[in-house]
């Protein structure tokens, strides 16, 4: 069920019988010369709507702009300041609580949102309003991704390229994939961004001239479909697990 498609009387029965909602979130930011700026929110919405279709749970409209100032040097990147983003997401989450939802899955596809979604989740949990958790598709299938790609890359790499080739191939500039690899940073690990124990970069352009990491030539729509189905299965399992939990088990424990 997609909330924005429904008339309000037809949502009444859902709020009477169910207590869970999926909220997709991503970003509108550069993903290299070969992928659309909407990569993250396209992926997040696809997962959330597919999970809603499979489980029957409610999917809200997508939050398409996230915390992305670290990509600002590249044309078209949009971002929300972190405090504004947190307050906005919290407000929307509390909207759902007003209608009777007491648990939310943030279906997230942008790493820059993670810590802020965790903070919002803590806020609404600590005051007893609801239980909200962040889910990131690639974090749910890390071993599968590592088995498929030699250099997955955390941004604009073959894992995201494969998903967009599967979900929206018409938006992929196939003729730029090799140049994306050659103009980016193929090898990337913790040592790339740390010196003597300190993280030394603030912006993506500090590490990669064209904004991407990993070897995009490893990507394919077939791999993207496989990854999508594997992560979707985990998202559906998460929703079913969360819906089955007694609410009192999700609330903060008392002081010892």
Backbone torsions as a table, in degrees:
resi	resn	phi	psi	omega
1	UNK	NA	127.4	179.1
2	UNK	-107.0	115.5	-170.6
3	UNK	-52.7	-44.1	-173.5
4	UNK	-68.2	-17.6	179.7
5	UNK	-87.7	-11.8	-172.2
6	UNK	-96.7	148.0	169.7
7	UNK	-82.4	151.2	-171.0
8	UNK	-59.7	-37.7	179.5
9	UNK	-63.3	-26.3	-177.1
10	UNK	-81.6	-9.0	176.3
11	UNK	-91.3	-13.8	-175.6
12	UNK	-58.9	-44.1	-177.1
13	UNK	-66.8	-31.8	178.0
14	UNK	-65.1	-49.2	-178.0
15	UNK	-66.6	-23.7	176.9
16	UNK	-75.7	-30.7	-172.0
17	UNK	-109.5	-19.5	-175.9
18	UNK	-123.1	158.3	-177.4
19	UNK	-130.0	10.7	-174.3
20	UNK	-122.2	143.1	175.1
21	UNK	-138.3	148.7	175.1
22	UNK	-102.6	130.4	178.6
23	UNK	-120.5	106.5	179.0
24	UNK	-79.8	139.4	179.6
25	UNK	-140.6	144.5	176.0
26	UNK	-149.6	-132.9	179.2
27	UNK	-155.4	168.7	169.0
28	UNK	-126.5	96.1	-171.1
29	UNK	-154.7	162.4	179.2
30	UNK	-57.9	139.2	172.2
31	UNK	-130.7	40.2	179.5
32	UNK	85.7	-179.3	-176.5
33	UNK	-77.0	-8.4	-171.4
34	UNK	-111.2	-14.4	-176.8
35	UNK	-117.6	153.4	178.8
36	UNK	-70.7	155.0	178.4
37	UNK	-66.8	-19.0	177.9
38	UNK	-87.5	11.8	-175.9
39	UNK	-45.6	-52.8	-174.4
40	UNK	-65.6	-43.2	-177.2
41	UNK	-77.7	-24.3	172.5
42	UNK	-64.0	-45.6	-179.8
43	UNK	-64.8	-46.8	-178.1
44	UNK	-61.2	-45.1	-178.7
45	UNK	-66.2	-38.4	179.0
46	UNK	-60.8	-45.0	178.5
47	UNK	-64.1	-46.7	-175.7
48	UNK	-65.2	-42.2	-178.2
49	UNK	-72.1	-35.6	177.3
50	UNK	-67.0	-41.0	178.3
51	UNK	-65.6	-39.0	178.3
52	UNK	-63.8	-41.1	179.5
53	UNK	-65.6	-36.0	-175.9
54	UNK	-79.7	-34.6	-174.4
55	UNK	-102.7	-20.8	-175.9
56	UNK	88.6	-0.3	179.2
57	UNK	-77.9	163.4	-174.4
58	UNK	-81.6	135.2	174.5
59	UNK	-114.2	129.2	178.9
60	UNK	-89.2	169.3	171.0
61	UNK	-59.0	156.4	-174.7
62	UNK	-84.2	139.1	170.0
63	UNK	-88.3	111.8	-166.7
64	UNK	-97.3	-14.0	178.2
65	UNK	-116.8	128.1	-178.1
66	UNK	-120.8	-158.2	-178.7
67	UNK	-89.4	97.6	-171.6
68	UNK	-133.9	30.4	-177.7
69	UNK	-63.6	-19.7	-178.9
70	UNK	-74.3	-3.0	174.9
71	UNK	-114.2	13.1	-168.6
72	UNK	-67.4	-20.8	-178.7
73	UNK	-70.6	-14.6	-178.0
74	UNK	-97.6	138.4	-174.7
75	UNK	-51.3	133.2	170.6
76	UNK	89.1	-14.1	180.0
77	UNK	-59.2	132.2	175.4
78	UNK	-115.8	150.9	179.5
79	UNK	-153.8	154.9	171.6
80	UNK	-106.7	140.0	172.8
81	UNK	-61.9	143.4	-171.9
82	UNK	-54.3	-46.8	179.8
83	UNK	-62.6	-38.7	179.3
84	UNK	-65.9	-40.2	178.3
85	UNK	-61.9	-47.4	-179.5
86	UNK	-60.6	-44.9	-178.6
87	UNK	-64.9	-39.2	-180.0
88	UNK	-64.9	-48.3	179.4
89	UNK	-63.2	-41.0	178.6
90	UNK	-61.9	-41.5	-179.9
91	UNK	-61.6	-45.4	179.1
92	UNK	-64.4	-39.6	179.1
93	UNK	-62.7	-41.6	178.7
94	UNK	-70.0	-27.7	172.0
95	UNK	-55.7	-46.0	-178.4
96	UNK	-64.6	-39.1	177.7
97	UNK	-61.5	-37.0	178.9
98	UNK	-58.9	-33.0	-179.5
99	UNK	-89.0	-0.8	175.0
100	UNK	111.7	-1.1	176.7
101	UNK	-75.0	132.9	178.1
102	UNK	-123.9	7.1	173.0
103	UNK	-149.5	137.7	-174.8
104	UNK	-133.0	140.1	169.5
105	UNK	-110.1	116.0	173.0
106	UNK	-80.1	106.7	179.7
107	UNK	-86.0	98.4	-166.8
108	UNK	-109.9	143.1	177.5
109	UNK	-132.2	20.7	179.1
110	UNK	-133.0	119.5	-177.7
111	UNK	-59.7	-31.2	-179.4
112	UNK	-66.9	-13.8	179.8
113	UNK	-89.2	-18.0	-165.3
114	UNK	-56.9	-56.2	-174.7
115	UNK	-63.3	-29.6	-178.3
116	UNK	-77.4	-35.1	174.9
117	UNK	-68.0	-36.4	175.3
118	UNK	-62.4	-38.9	179.2
119	UNK	-66.0	-44.0	177.6
120	UNK	-61.8	-43.5	178.0
121	UNK	-57.8	-40.6	178.2
122	UNK	-65.4	-41.6	-179.0
123	UNK	-58.3	-50.8	-174.7
124	UNK	-75.6	-23.3	175.7
125	UNK	-77.7	-42.2	-175.6
126	UNK	-64.1	-29.4	179.0
127	UNK	-94.7	8.3	173.8
128	UNK	79.8	10.0	-176.6
129	UNK	-72.6	-49.7	-175.2
130	UNK	-166.9	178.0	177.2
131	UNK	-119.2	117.7	-177.8
132	UNK	-127.2	129.5	-178.3
133	UNK	-129.0	152.9	179.3
134	UNK	-96.8	134.5	176.5
135	UNK	-124.5	130.6	-179.3
136	UNK	-119.3	123.5	-169.5
137	UNK	-56.1	-46.3	-174.7
138	UNK	-72.6	-26.2	177.2
139	UNK	-71.0	-17.2	-179.6
140	UNK	-85.9	-11.5	-178.0
141	UNK	-139.4	43.8	-174.3
142	UNK	-60.1	-42.5	-177.7
143	UNK	-65.2	-37.8	179.4
144	UNK	-65.8	-42.1	179.5
145	UNK	-64.4	-43.8	-179.8
146	UNK	-65.1	-30.2	178.8
147	UNK	-74.3	-28.9	-175.7
148	UNK	-85.7	-41.0	-172.6
149	UNK	-115.2	136.3	175.3
150	UNK	-72.1	-38.8	178.2
151	UNK	-133.8	84.8	-175.5
152	UNK	-62.0	-36.6	-178.6
153	UNK	71.8	131.2	-179.3
154	UNK	-78.9	-9.7	-177.5
155	UNK	-150.9	122.5	177.3
156	UNK	67.6	13.4	-177.5
157	UNK	-85.1	-165.0	-174.7
158	UNK	-66.1	-28.1	-179.2
159	UNK	-68.9	-44.8	177.5
160	UNK	-71.1	-37.8	178.2
161	UNK	-60.8	-43.7	179.7
162	UNK	-62.2	-42.0	180.0
163	UNK	-64.9	-41.5	178.9
164	UNK	-70.4	-34.5	174.1
165	UNK	-60.2	-35.0	177.7
166	UNK	-76.6	-42.7	-172.1
167	UNK	-88.0	-35.4	-174.2
168	UNK	-151.6	63.8	-172.8
169	UNK	-60.9	-25.1	-179.9
170	UNK	-67.3	-13.9	-179.9
171	UNK	-95.9	-4.5	-178.9
172	UNK	-91.9	129.7	175.4
173	UNK	-88.1	87.8	-175.5
174	UNK	-60.5	-31.5	-177.4
175	UNK	-74.2	-4.7	-179.6
176	UNK	-110.2	2.4	-173.8
177	UNK	-65.4	-42.9	179.1
178	UNK	-65.4	-40.8	179.4
179	UNK	-70.1	-28.1	175.0
180	UNK	-62.4	-45.2	176.9
181	UNK	-63.5	-47.1	-173.1
182	UNK	-70.9	-25.7	-179.5
183	UNK	-97.5	-2.1	-179.7
184	UNK	-106.0	-154.8	178.9
185	UNK	-118.5	110.6	-175.0
186	UNK	-76.1	-52.9	-178.5
187	UNK	-89.4	129.2	-175.5
188	UNK	-150.2	126.4	173.1
189	UNK	-148.8	-173.6	-176.2
190	UNK	-61.2	-32.2	-179.4
191	UNK	-67.9	-22.2	179.8
192	UNK	-65.0	-33.9	-172.9
193	UNK	-110.8	5.3	-177.2
194	UNK	-126.6	142.3	174.9
195	UNK	-129.3	117.9	176.2
196	UNK	53.8	36.7	176.7
197	UNK	92.3	-1.8	-179.2
198	UNK	-112.2	137.4	171.6
199	UNK	-76.1	122.0	-168.0
200	UNK	-106.3	-3.3	-179.5
201	UNK	-113.9	152.4	176.0
202	UNK	-115.9	-30.8	-174.4
203	UNK	-121.3	149.2	-179.4
204	UNK	-57.6	-36.4	-176.0
205	UNK	-67.0	-16.2	175.9
206	UNK	-65.9	-23.0	-177.1
207	UNK	-111.9	-27.8	-172.4
208	UNK	-141.7	125.1	-174.7
209	UNK	-65.5	-33.4	-177.6
210	UNK	-108.8	5.9	171.3
211	UNK	93.1	0.9	-176.4
212	UNK	-124.0	161.4	-177.2
213	UNK	-133.9	146.4	178.6
214	UNK	96.2	178.5	-178.6
215	UNK	-104.6	99.0	-176.0
216	UNK	-67.9	-18.9	-178.2
217	UNK	-71.2	-10.2	175.7
218	UNK	-81.2	-7.0	-173.3
219	UNK	-79.6	153.6	172.2
220	UNK	-160.3	156.0	178.0
221	UNK	-64.3	-34.9	-179.8
222	UNK	-64.7	-42.8	176.7
223	UNK	-65.2	-40.8	178.5
224	UNK	-58.6	-41.7	178.1
225	UNK	-63.4	-42.9	179.3
226	UNK	-62.2	-45.9	179.6
227	UNK	-64.7	-40.2	-179.5
228	UNK	-61.9	-47.4	-177.7
229	UNK	-65.1	-38.4	-179.9
230	UNK	-66.1	-45.7	-179.9
231	UNK	-69.1	-38.0	178.7
232	UNK	-60.6	-40.7	178.5
233	UNK	-59.5	-40.0	178.9
234	UNK	-69.2	-38.1	178.1
235	UNK	-63.6	-43.1	178.9
236	UNK	-63.2	-40.8	177.2
237	UNK	-63.2	-40.1	177.8
238	UNK	-61.0	-44.9	-179.6
239	UNK	-61.4	-45.1	-179.4
240	UNK	-65.0	-40.7	177.8
241	UNK	-61.5	-47.7	-176.3
242	UNK	-65.1	-39.8	179.9
243	UNK	-64.2	-28.1	-177.4
244	UNK	-82.6	-12.7	-175.3
245	UNK	-76.3	134.1	170.8
246	UNK	-60.3	136.3	-174.6
247	UNK	-60.0	-34.8	-178.2
248	UNK	-65.0	-23.7	177.1
249	UNK	-76.5	-14.1	-178.6
250	UNK	-96.8	-8.5	-176.3
251	UNK	-88.6	163.3	-178.8
252	UNK	-61.4	142.2	176.2
253	UNK	-74.0	152.2	179.9
254	UNK	-69.4	158.2	175.8
255	UNK	-59.6	138.9	179.7
256	UNK	-74.1	NA	NA
